[in-house]
Structure formats: C-alpha cells, structure tokens
Amino acid sequence: MKKLIKNKYIWTFVTYLFIMTILPIGIQLLLDLFGVGTAKSMSFGDYQISTAMLSVILNFLILFIILGFILFLYFKTSLFQWRKPNVKGKDFLYAIFVFFGGKFVTVIVMVIIALLFGLNMEEAPQNQQAVEVLIHTSYITIIQVTILAPIIEEFFFRKVIIGHVFSKYKYVGLIFSSLLFGGMHMMAGFSLTGMILYSGLGFFLGLVYIRTNRIETSIIAHGFNNLVSYLLVLLIR
C-alpha cells in the first residue's frame, strides 16, 4: 500500500483526473457567477452553457492546460524522458487495425449482451452526442478531436498507466486503463453502449502500445480513429 501511495505516476494520473473533473466545474461556476452562457437565471446545479461556440472554446482551453501539464512533466521533472518522436510506416497499419478491429469486437460484444440480457444497445452515448454538437459548431474542433485529445489521452491512459504504473504487469494495466478510458468518456452520462465502445477502443490502443512500446503508434491510431469518426459525423448528419 505504501508503494502505491508513494508512486509518483499514480499521482500524475490523479492530477490529470482532477484537472478533467474539477477545472470544468470551476470554469462553469465562474461563468454562472458572471451570467455568461445562459439566457436566464437558474441555480448552479441546473446551469448549462447555452452557446455551443463557448463550449468549443472552453474545451480547447482545458485541453491546452492539460497539454501544458504534460510539457511541465517532461521538461521540469525527472518522471519522463524526452526523446525525438519516432514514426514508422507500420504505425498507419496499426491505425487501421485499431479502427476496424475495435469496431468489430465492440459490435460483437454489444450483440451478445443484447441477445443474452435483452438490453437496448442502440442509444448513442451522451459523450458522443456532445462531441457531435461541437463538431457541427466549428470545423476547428478537428484539431481537438484528431490531435489534442489523442496526444493527451494516450499519454495518460497508455504511457502513464500501462507504461509506468503497471510497467511489470502490462496486460493488467491494459485491462485497467481500458476500463478507465471507457469510464472517463462516461462523464457526460453513463450508457452501457458507450462504456463498451470506448473501453474497446482503449483496449486496442493499449494493445498496439504494448506491441510497439511507442506512444507515437497509439497516438496515430487514436487520431485516425477520431478523424474517420469526425468525417462520418459531417457526412451523415
């Protein structure tokens, strides 16, 4: 237990979770106090940002703050060692593997669960619905979806969790990080469909990270998955 408490990589991930959960609430509180983002007076518990473009800007702000935290960890601490990014041609094959493999497996799992338990697996996750609104609000969200989010999420969920916290038990870390990844994407509201979808994606991203031992591979695969999904949202709706 003492080793876990003293593990700096665990506290690195906890700090990330803190930023992701507390910072949006703090920003929302400030906006509520100054009456920004809502057209009528309401309690803080019911406060909603009514301007989609404001949501886009705030999401970018939070992602840049987290990106700054990552850079701080690299250049101002001894926890991580900076090296020149190494991208290989096979990385793009891994990206295709993650996209199609992840979709195939998650669909199979959802069909099996639906047949065994009679559950409705058709409802789109609230996180996905929120992302689709932002995508249709401004095309600049492509930077957020295909570059910023993949870099940040791969750093914390794959490099920190699998590569450092579970460095001696990588496949245990794979399961743990996949479930965490799915859970973090349920912050907007839980759905079994979303949990399976995002955990499945996290699992395949973790597999390629373990296979290549390079975060560049999982970042490219993550970015490719998000890019295809981004384009499909624009084309279908």
Sequence and secondary structure as in RCSB ss.txt:
>XXXX:A:sequence
MKKLIKNKYIWTFVTYLFIMTILPIGIQLLLDLFGVGTAKSMSFGDYQISTAMLSVILNFLILFIILGFILFLYF
KTSLFQWRKPNVKGKDFLYAIFVFFGGKFVTVIVMVIIALLFGLNMEEAPQNQQAVEVLIHTSYITIIQVTILAP
IIEEFFFRKVIIGHVFSKYKYVGLIFSSLLFGGMHMMAGFSLTGMILYSGLGFFLGLVYIRTNRIETSIIAHGFN
NLVSYLLVLLIR
>XXXX:A:secstr
 HHHHH HHHHHHHHHHHHHHHHHHHHHHHHHHTT S SS   GGG     HHHHHHHHHHHHHHHHHHHHHHHH
HSSSS        THHHHHHHHHHHHHHHHHHHHHHHHHHHH     S  HHHHHHHHHHHH TTHHHIIIIIHH
HHHIIIIIIIIIIIITTT HHHHHHHHHHHHHHHTTTT   HHHHHHHHHHHHHHHHHHHHH  HHHHHHHHHHH
HHHHHHHHHHH 
